[in-house]
Amino acid sequence: MDLRCEFLGISDCEGVAGTAVVIDVMRAFTTAAWAFHLGAGRIVLCAGVDEALRVKARLPGALALKDARPQDGFELTNSPLELRSHDLTGRTIVQRTTAGTVGAVAARGAERLFCASFVCARATAEAVLAGRPREVAFVVTGEDGAGDEDRACAEYIAALLADPAADPGPYLERAAASRAAETLRRRVAEKTPGVHALDIEACLEVDRFGFAMRAREEDGLLVLRPYNGLNA
């Protein structure tokens, strides 16, 4: 298949159509994948903090999640491993992060929209290929396109589109050496609330999960759900 890939920052992706993959490795879409693994039913993606709280208020039983420091009204932090202390079975999560969810909302006009990180990279590539696209837009959310952890993940998924045997090693090395990883290590050392000591390792656990994550419009909300090709 002759497949063209382009790599965009958040500021470049609002007009994207066709198939788009929004990447946030550290940590939004690693956290989202863990939430589904722990039983969450759906994740509503929001671009703003106030918006997330308004949406949560409309959805009985929903839990709100944000990055940075904990805040009133948000029960969950953007830490994949801190989620393990919560019972998420069947719950709706309203997620707002500085980069990942903002990028997803910006790209919501895409016909097929996926959110991804290393933990579901191969499943994402398989889901993309199942749609037989001619072009794929990768939205690199970190540093508006300059975050190497997200660019590396995007390039790994793009490599899988061409060769299922692509080696993840070089891409993981880039992510581990990225500014985002350095920042996360510093926050671990400082014992910053909302950061687990093993979050970096969790973010770099390639193909941990066998599902992709697809976002679609539902009743005016951008809703992310696990996707295995059967729930098309």
Secondary structure, DSSP 4 states (H G I P E B T S, - for coil): ---EEEEE-GGG-TT--SEEEEE-TTTHHHHHHHHHHTT--EEEEESSHHHHHHHHHHSTT-EEEESSS--TT--EES-TTGGGGS--TT-EEEEE-TTHHHHHHHTTTSSEEEEE-GGGHHHHHHHHHHT--SEEEEEETGGGGT-HHHHHHHHHHHHHHH-TT---HHHHHHHHTSHHHHHHHHHHHTT-TT--TTHHHHHT-TT--S-EEEEEEETTEEEEEEE-SS--
